[in-house]
Amino acid sequence: MRKDVVKFTSSIRNDEKLLKHVIAINKAHTVMLIEQKIVDSATGARILGALSRMTKELRVKASLEDIHMAVEEEVIKAIGPDVGGNLHIAKSRNDQVSTAIRMELREELTYLMTLMMDLQETIIKLSKGHVETLIPGYTHLQPAQPITFAHYLTSFFDALNRDLDRVREACERVDKCPMGAGALATTSFPISRERVAGLLGFSDVLENSLDAISSRDFIIETLANLSIMAVDVSRFVEDVIIWCTSEFRIIELPDEFCSTSSIMPQKKNPEILEVIRARMGHIIGDLASSLAIMKDLPSSYNLDLQEVTPRLWDALEIMEGSLGMLSSFVPHMKVNREIFQKRDLTFTTSTELANILVRKYEVPFRTAHNIVGALVRDLVEQNRSFLEVTPAKLSETAERIAGIPLEIVPEDISSAVNPKGFVQSHNVRGGPSKSEVLRMIKLRRGLLERSGDQLLEEKDRLKHAEKTLDQIVSSYAAFSSMRRNV
């Protein structure tokens, strides 16, 4: 093949992060070939010795087509073609590349889940200090009802937890081994696919050989999960960006995460958050690009598939960096605890006044809604706050709007219009009251601990598989050394 064609089609630059996995795959495959008596122990031991001397710092030639050829060439260089040429018995680059991607993705997803739980831990810690910190909740970007900052933070925790569940479920599908599928139709050699899968720490074999070498739905699924997470992260970041503006003044950003304008010294720009918001779009773009590549491919292996994998690594790198940055940023946010001194925000308790008219004065809700709505309009026109509502004013409005004579107890009005009282009265499951938010925080702490235990078990399982493979390879290498010394 022409050199310029090799360079144009080569995946070697993107393959380099797969090197350690390709070496491990070749080790496991060779061990299986020995155990199945497809190659003799002496040949297998020499191949394993050459693979063991290979390190992840191996200098890979840019002229090579891919990392699999680089490893095979290095083995042949070390022990000669007569022995090293047996490395490729009963396998193909097609099943190797799919396996290596899955192995790297297992590690990446484990790291991603660690970062997600770190951010959740940060959110839980911050929430504990804000169970009574009132902030306005918004709909349509308009002040709606009072909540607490802890109530808001736990909502982001929950979104992240669903993202975590999706990643964990994807891991189960990633954790299937394609090795032994060959180019597409397995092999006539009596291999054990189950043995290779076990040595590489996979939970099972990806059975159908054609599906094993051609499917990249696990990449699409991961990118889809990352895209959903990107939406969640971007919405959180957007909230903070809006809330730190002078118009909202709900949050003050930490100086160390902001910059000033090159010309306007009063500016405090949330550049970290803006970059995260933009990069979440890159992740969604990586999904769209991968779907576009995959949608018209015929069955079996096509070189188009190698163009999908870089999109996966790009999206993971962006998300991992963004989660790490958010974990550092979130604890330093300062919340304006006096935010409800703003006149416009006092009207966020209007719903509760309507509720009291329903509960205590037997006014139909839609009528109560109309009465309070008219009351709010009057107060706004008079440049007064909702805290200035009087029994006389409410009664006059009820008579004018609905023809209802009401004698309102002053205490009912004061309890309804008080933002703190509003929050405490909303004690329904999932609501913003202190007791309910504390219950939710405690429950989510337990969820986080269980997630951590599950992740630790998975890490230990993979470490055990890696250690077992190394021990087996070492024993064969020692056998080879003893034979040479005899």
C-alpha positions as CSV (number, residue, x, y, z in Angstrom):
1,M,0.0,0.0,0.0
2,R,1.2,3.5,-0.7
3,K,2.7,5.4,2.2
4,D,0.4,8.3,1.8
5,V,-2.6,5.9,1.8
6,V,-1.3,4.2,5.0
7,K,-0.9,7.6,6.7
8,F,-4.3,8.7,5.6
9,T,-6.1,5.6,6.9
10,S,-3.9,5.0,10.0
11,S,-5.5,5.0,13.4
12,I,-2.2,4.7,15.2
13,R,-2.4,8.1,17.0
14,N,-5.8,7.4,18.4
15,D,-4.8,3.8,19.2
16,E,-1.9,4.6,21.5
17,K,-4.1,4.7,24.6
18,L,-5.1,1.1,23.8
19,L,-1.5,-0.2,23.9
20,K,-1.6,-1.7,27.4
21,H,-4.9,-3.4,26.6
22,V,-3.6,-4.8,23.3
23,I,-0.7,-6.2,25.2
24,A,-3.0,-7.8,27.8
25,I,-5.2,-9.2,25.1
26,N,-2.3,-10.8,23.4
27,K,-1.1,-12.3,26.7
28,A,-4.5,-13.7,27.5
29,H,-4.9,-15.1,24.0
30,T,-1.4,-16.7,24.1
31,V,-2.1,-18.3,27.5
32,M,-5.3,-19.7,26.0
33,L,-3.4,-21.1,22.9
34,I,-1.0,-22.9,25.2
35,E,-3.7,-24.3,27.4
36,Q,-5.7,-25.5,24.4
37,K,-2.5,-27.0,23.0
38,I,-2.8,-24.9,19.8
39,V,0.8,-23.8,20.4
40,D,3.4,-25.6,22.4
41,S,4.5,-24.3,25.8
42,A,7.9,-23.3,24.7
43,T,6.6,-21.2,21.8
44,G,3.9,-19.7,23.9
45,A,6.3,-18.9,26.7
46,R,8.7,-17.1,24.4
47,I,5.8,-15.0,23.0
48,L,4.7,-14.2,26.5
49,G,8.2,-13.2,27.5
50,A,8.4,-10.8,24.6
51,L,5.0,-9.3,25.5
52,S,6.0,-8.9,29.1
53,R,9.1,-7.0,28.1
54,M,7.0,-4.6,26.1
55,T,5.9,-1.5,28.0
56,K,3.2,1.1,27.5
57,E,6.1,3.5,26.6
58,L,6.7,1.5,23.5
59,R,7.6,3.9,20.7
60,V,5.0,3.3,18.0
61,K,5.9,4.1,14.4
62,A,3.6,6.6,12.8
63,S,3.9,4.6,9.5
64,L,2.1,1.6,11.0
65,E,-1.5,1.0,10.3
66,D,-2.6,0.4,13.9
67,I,-1.5,-0.5,17.4
68,H,-2.2,-4.2,16.8
69,M,0.4,-4.4,14.0
70,A,2.8,-2.4,16.1
71,V,2.6,-5.0,18.9
72,E,2.9,-7.9,16.6
73,E,5.9,-6.3,14.8
74,E,7.6,-5.7,18.2
75,V,7.2,-9.4,19.2
76,I,8.5,-10.6,15.9
77,K,11.5,-8.3,16.2
78,A,12.2,-9.7,19.7
79,I,11.9,-13.4,19.0
80,G,11.9,-13.8,15.3
81,P,9.1,-14.6,12.8
82,D,9.3,-18.4,13.2
83,V,8.1,-18.0,16.8
84,G,6.6,-14.6,17.0
85,G,4.6,-15.2,13.8
86,N,2.4,-17.5,15.8
87,L,1.0,-14.6,17.9
88,H,-1.8,-14.0,15.4
89,I,-3.1,-17.5,15.4
90,A,-6.9,-17.7,15.8
91,K,-7.5,-13.9,16.1
92,S,-8.0,-10.8,14.0
93,R,-7.5,-7.1,14.4
94,N,-11.3,-6.9,14.3
95,D,-12.0,-8.8,17.5
96,Q,-8.9,-7.3,19.1
97,V,-9.8,-3.6,18.5
98,S,-13.4,-4.1,19.8
99,T,-12.0,-5.8,22.9
100,A,-9.4,-3.2,23.6
101,I,-11.9,-0.3,23.3
102,R,-14.2,-2.1,25.7
103,M,-11.3,-2.6,28.2
104,E,-10.2,1.1,28.0
105,L,-13.9,2.2,28.3
106,R,-14.3,0.1,31.4
107,E,-11.5,2.0,33.0
108,E,-12.7,5.4,31.7
109,L,-16.3,4.7,33.0
110,T,-14.9,3.7,36.4
111,Y,-13.0,6.9,36.6
112,L,-16.0,8.9,35.3
113,M,-18.3,7.3,38.0
114,T,-15.7,8.2,40.6
115,L,-15.8,11.9,39.5
116,M,-19.6,11.9,39.4
117,M,-19.7,10.6,43.0
118,D,-17.1,13.2,44.1
119,L,-19.3,15.9,42.8
120,Q,-22.3,14.3,44.5
121,E,-20.3,14.2,47.7
122,T,-19.5,17.9,47.3
123,I,-23.2,18.7,46.7
124,I,-24.3,16.8,49.8
125,K,-21.8,18.6,52.0
126,L,-22.8,22.0,50.7
127,S,-26.5,21.1,51.1
128,K,-26.2,20.5,54.8
129,G,-25.3,24.1,55.4
130,H,-28.2,25.5,53.4
131,V,-31.3,23.6,54.6
132,E,-32.7,27.0,55.8
133,T,-31.2,29.2,53.2
134,L,-34.1,30.7,51.2
135,I,-33.8,31.3,47.5
136,P,-36.5,31.9,44.9
137,G,-37.5,29.1,42.6
138,Y,-38.3,30.0,39.0
139,T,-40.6,28.9,36.2
140,H,-40.3,30.5,32.8
141,L,-37.3,32.4,34.3
142,Q,-39.8,34.3,36.5
143,P,-39.8,34.2,40.3
144,A,-42.3,31.5,41.2
145,Q,-42.1,30.1,44.8
146,P,-39.6,30.1,47.7
147,I,-37.4,27.0,48.1
148,T,-34.1,26.5,49.9
149,F,-30.7,26.3,48.3
150,A,-30.3,22.7,49.7
151,H,-33.6,21.8,48.0
152,Y,-32.1,23.0,44.7
153,L,-28.8,21.3,45.2
154,T,-30.4,17.9,46.0
155,S,-32.3,18.2,42.7
156,F,-29.0,18.4,40.9
157,F,-27.7,15.4,43.0
158,D,-30.8,13.4,41.8
159,A,-30.2,14.3,38.1
160,L,-26.5,13.1,38.5
161,N,-27.7,10.0,40.3
162,R,-29.8,9.0,37.3
163,D,-26.8,9.7,35.1
164,L,-24.8,7.5,37.3
165,D,-27.4,4.7,37.0
166,R,-27.3,4.9,33.3
167,V,-23.5,4.8,33.2
168,R,-23.5,1.8,35.6
169,E,-26.0,0.0,33.4
170,A,-24.0,0.7,30.3
171,C,-20.9,-0.8,32.0
172,E,-22.7,-4.1,32.2
173,R,-23.1,-4.1,28.4
174,V,-19.5,-2.9,27.8
175,D,-18.2,-5.7,30.0
176,K,-18.6,-8.4,27.3
177,C,-15.6,-9.8,25.5
178,P,-15.5,-10.0,21.6
179,M,-12.2,-12.0,21.5
180,G,-12.5,-15.2,19.5
181,A,-14.9,-13.7,17.0
182,G,-11.9,-13.4,14.6
183,A,-12.5,-11.4,11.5
184,L,-16.2,-12.2,11.6
185,A,-16.8,-16.0,11.7
186,T,-14.6,-17.1,14.7
187,T,-11.9,-19.7,13.8
188,S,-11.4,-23.4,13.1
189,F,-8.9,-23.7,15.9
190,P,-10.3,-25.2,19.2
191,I,-10.1,-21.9,21.2
192,S,-11.8,-21.1,24.5
193,R,-13.4,-17.7,24.2
194,E,-14.6,-18.0,27.8
195,R,-11.0,-18.5,29.1
196,V,-9.8,-15.3,27.3
197,A,-12.8,-13.4,28.6
198,G,-12.1,-14.5,32.1
199,L,-8.4,-13.7,32.0
200,L,-9.2,-10.2,30.8
201,G,-11.7,-9.6,33.6
202,F,-14.9,-9.7,31.4
203,S,-18.1,-10.9,32.9
204,D,-19.1,-12.8,29.8
205,V,-18.4,-13.4,26.1
206,L,-20.1,-11.3,23.4
207,E,-21.4,-14.4,21.7
208,N,-22.4,-13.8,18.1
209,S,-19.2,-13.3,16.2
210,L,-20.6,-11.0,13.6
211,D,-22.2,-8.8,16.2
212,A,-19.0,-9.0,18.3
213,I,-16.8,-7.4,15.7
214,S,-19.2,-4.9,14.1
215,S,-21.2,-3.5,17.0
216,R,-20.4,-0.1,18.4
217,D,-23.7,0.4,20.1
218,F,-21.9,0.4,23.4
219,I,-20.1,3.5,22.2
220,I,-23.3,5.1,21.0
221,E,-24.9,4.3,24.4
222,T,-22.0,5.8,26.3
223,L,-22.1,8.9,24.2
224,A,-25.9,9.1,24.7
225,N,-25.5,8.8,28.4
226,L,-22.8,11.5,28.4
227,S,-25.1,13.7,26.3
228,I,-27.9,13.4,28.8
229,M,-25.4,14.2,31.6
230,A,-24.1,17.1,29.5
231,V,-27.7,18.5,29.5
232,D,-27.9,18.2,33.3
233,V,-24.5,19.8,33.9
234,S,-25.2,22.6,31.4
235,R,-28.5,23.4,33.0
236,F,-26.9,23.6,36.5
237,V,-24.1,25.8,35.1
238,E,-26.6,28.0,33.3
239,D,-28.6,28.5,36.6
240,V,-25.4,29.6,38.4
241,I,-24.4,31.9,35.6
242,I,-27.8,33.6,35.7
243,W,-28.0,33.7,39.4
244,C,-24.6,35.5,39.8
245,T,-25.7,38.4,37.6
246,S,-26.4,41.8,39.2
247,E,-30.1,41.4,38.2
248,F,-30.5,38.2,40.3
249,R,-27.8,38.4,42.9
250,I,-28.6,35.0,44.4
251,I,-25.0,33.7,44.2
252,E,-21.6,35.3,44.5
253,L,-18.9,33.5,42.5
254,P,-15.5,32.8,44.1
255,D,-12.9,35.2,42.8
256,E,-10.4,32.4,42.1
257,F,-12.8,31.0,39.5
258,C,-13.5,34.2,37.7
259,S,-11.8,36.8,35.5
260,T,-12.3,40.5,35.0
261,S,-12.9,42.3,31.8
262,S,-9.9,43.6,29.8
263,I,-11.5,47.0,29.7
264,M,-14.2,47.1,32.4
265,P,-12.7,46.7,35.9
266,Q,-16.0,46.2,37.6
267,K,-16.7,42.9,35.8
268,K,-16.6,39.5,37.4
269,N,-16.9,37.0,34.5
270,P,-17.9,33.4,35.1
271,E,-15.6,32.1,32.4
272,I,-15.1,28.6,33.9
273,L,-18.8,28.0,33.8
274,E,-19.2,29.4,30.3
275,V,-16.5,27.1,29.0
276,I,-18.2,24.1,30.7
277,R,-21.5,25.2,29.2
278,A,-19.9,25.3,25.7
279,R,-18.0,22.1,26.0
280,M,-21.2,20.2,26.9
281,G,-22.2,21.1,23.4
282,H,-19.1,19.3,22.1
283,I,-20.3,16.1,23.8
284,I,-23.6,16.3,22.1
285,G,-21.8,16.9,18.8
286,D,-19.7,13.8,19.4
287,L,-22.9,11.7,19.7
288,A,-24.4,13.3,16.6
289,S,-21.2,12.7,14.6
290,S,-21.0,9.0,15.7
291,L,-24.6,8.4,14.9
292,A,-24.1,9.9,11.4
293,I,-21.0,7.6,10.9
294,M,-22.8,4.5,12.0
295,K,-26.2,4.8,10.5
296,D,-25.4,3.7,6.9
297,L,-22.8,1.1,7.5
298,P,-23.4,-2.5,6.3
299,S,-22.9,-5.4,8.6
300,S,-19.5,-6.7,9.7
301,Y,-16.4,-4.6,10.1
302,N,-15.8,-1.4,8.1
303,L,-12.9,1.0,8.6
304,D,-15.5,3.8,9.2
305,L,-15.7,2.4,12.8
306,Q,-12.3,3.6,13.7
307,E,-13.6,7.2,13.1
308,V,-16.2,6.7,15.9
309,T,-13.7,5.8,18.7
310,P,-12.0,9.2,18.9
311,R,-15.4,10.8,19.4
312,L,-15.8,8.6,22.5
313,W,-12.5,9.6,24.0
314,D,-13.1,13.2,23.3
315,A,-16.5,13.2,25.0
316,L,-15.1,11.4,28.1
317,E,-12.2,13.7,28.4
318,I,-14.5,16.8,28.3
319,M,-16.9,15.4,30.8
320,E,-14.2,14.2,33.2
321,G,-12.5,17.6,33.1
322,S,-15.7,19.5,33.6
323,L,-16.9,17.3,36.6
324,G,-13.5,17.7,38.3
325,M,-13.7,21.5,37.8
326,L,-17.2,21.6,39.2
327,S,-16.2,19.7,42.3
328,S,-13.6,22.3,43.0
329,F,-15.9,25.2,42.2
330,V,-19.2,24.3,43.9
331,P,-18.0,24.5,47.6
332,H,-16.9,28.1,47.1
333,M,-20.2,29.5,46.0
334,K,-21.7,32.1,48.4
335,V,-25.5,32.4,48.6
336,N,-27.2,35.7,49.3
337,R,-29.2,34.9,52.4
338,E,-31.0,38.3,52.3
339,I,-32.4,37.8,48.8
340,F,-36.0,38.0,49.9
341,Q,-35.5,41.6,50.9
342,K,-36.1,42.3,47.2
343,R,-39.7,43.6,46.8
344,D,-40.5,41.6,43.7
345,L,-39.6,38.3,45.4
346,T,-42.1,38.8,48.2
347,F,-44.9,37.9,45.7
348,T,-43.5,34.3,45.4
349,T,-45.7,33.3,48.4
350,S,-48.9,34.2,46.6
351,T,-49.9,30.6,46.1
352,E,-50.0,30.0,49.8
353,L,-52.4,32.9,50.4
354,A,-54.7,31.3,47.8
355,N,-54.3,28.0,49.5
356,I,-55.4,29.5,52.9
357,L,-58.4,31.0,51.3
358,V,-59.3,27.5,50.1
359,R,-58.5,25.6,53.3
360,K,-59.8,28.0,55.9
361,Y,-62.4,30.2,54.1
362,E,-63.9,27.6,51.7
363,V,-63.2,29.7,48.6
364,P,-63.0,27.6,45.4
365,F,-59.3,27.4,44.3
366,R,-59.8,29.1,40.9
367,T,-61.7,31.9,42.6
368,A,-59.0,32.2,45.2
369,H,-56.4,32.3,42.5
370,N,-58.2,35.2,40.7
371,I,-58.6,37.1,44.0
372,V,-54.9,36.8,44.9
373,G,-53.9,37.6,41.3
374,A,-55.8,40.8,41.3
375,L,-54.3,41.6,44.7
376,V,-50.8,41.2,43.4
377,R,-51.6,43.4,40.4
378,D,-52.8,46.2,42.7
379,L,-49.8,46.0,45.0
380,V,-47.4,46.0,42.0
381,E,-49.1,49.1,40.6
382,Q,-48.8,50.8,44.0
383,N,-45.1,49.8,44.2
384,R,-45.8,47.9,47.4
385,S,-44.6,44.4,48.5
386,F,-46.6,41.4,49.3
387,L,-45.7,41.7,52.9
388,E,-47.9,44.8,53.0
389,V,-51.1,42.9,52.5
390,T,-53.8,43.8,55.0
391,P,-57.1,42.0,55.9
392,A,-59.0,45.0,54.7
393,K,-57.2,45.1,51.3
394,L,-57.7,41.4,50.8
395,S,-61.4,41.6,51.7
396,E,-61.9,44.5,49.4
397,T,-60.3,42.6,46.5
398,A,-62.4,39.5,47.2
399,E,-65.6,41.5,47.2
400,R,-64.6,43.3,44.0
401,I,-63.4,40.3,42.0
402,A,-65.7,37.5,43.2
403,G,-68.4,39.2,45.2
404,I,-67.3,37.3,48.3
405,P,-67.4,38.9,51.7
406,L,-64.4,37.7,53.7
407,E,-63.2,38.4,57.2
408,I,-59.6,37.4,57.1
409,V,-57.6,36.8,60.3
410,P,-54.4,38.8,60.3
411,E,-52.3,35.8,61.4
412,D,-53.5,33.8,58.4
413,I,-52.1,36.5,56.1
414,S,-48.8,36.9,58.0
415,S,-48.2,33.1,57.9
416,A,-49.0,32.9,54.2
417,V,-46.8,35.7,53.0
418,N,-43.7,34.8,55.1
419,P,-41.2,33.0,52.8
420,K,-39.8,31.0,55.6
421,G,-43.2,29.9,56.7
422,F,-44.1,29.1,53.1
423,V,-41.1,26.7,52.8
424,Q,-41.8,25.0,56.2
425,S,-45.4,24.4,55.3
426,H,-44.4,22.6,52.1
427,N,-43.6,19.4,54.0
428,V,-44.9,16.9,51.4
429,R,-42.4,14.3,50.3
430,G,-39.8,15.9,48.1
431,G,-40.7,19.4,49.2
432,P,-38.4,22.2,50.4
433,S,-39.2,22.1,54.1
434,K,-36.2,21.7,56.5
435,S,-37.3,18.3,57.8
436,E,-38.0,16.9,54.3
437,V,-34.7,18.2,52.8
438,L,-32.8,16.7,55.8
439,R,-34.5,13.4,55.1
440,M,-33.6,13.6,51.5
441,I,-30.0,14.4,52.2
442,K,-29.7,11.5,54.6
443,L,-31.2,9.1,52.1
444,R,-28.9,10.4,49.3
445,R,-25.9,10.0,51.6
446,G,-26.8,6.3,51.8
447,L,-27.3,6.0,48.1
448,L,-23.8,7.5,47.6
449,E,-22.2,5.1,50.0
450,R,-23.8,2.1,48.3
451,S,-22.6,3.4,44.9
452,G,-19.1,3.8,46.3
453,D,-19.2,0.2,47.6
454,Q,-20.3,-1.1,44.2
455,L,-17.6,0.8,42.4
456,L,-15.0,-0.5,44.8
457,E,-16.1,-4.0,44.2
458,E,-15.8,-3.5,40.4
459,K,-12.3,-2.0,40.7
460,D,-11.2,-5.0,42.9
461,R,-12.6,-7.5,40.4
462,L,-10.6,-5.9,37.5
463,K,-7.5,-5.7,39.6
464,H,-7.8,-9.4,40.6
465,A,-8.2,-10.4,36.9
466,E,-5.1,-8.3,36.0
467,K,-3.1,-9.8,38.8
468,T,-4.1,-13.3,37.9
469,L,-3.1,-12.9,34.2
470,D,0.3,-11.4,35.3
471,Q,0.9,-14.4,37.6
472,I,0.1,-16.9,34.8
473,V,2.3,-15.1,32.3
474,S,5.1,-14.9,34.8
475,S,4.9,-18.6,35.5
476,Y,5.2,-19.4,31.7
477,A,8.1,-16.9,31.4
478,A,9.9,-18.6,34.3
479,F,9.3,-22.0,32.6
480,S,10.9,-20.6,29.4
481,S,13.9,-19.2,31.2
482,M,14.5,-22.6,32.9
483,R,14.4,-24.4,29.6
484,R,17.0,-22.0,28.1
485,N,19.3,-22.6,31.1
486,V,19.1,-26.4,30.8
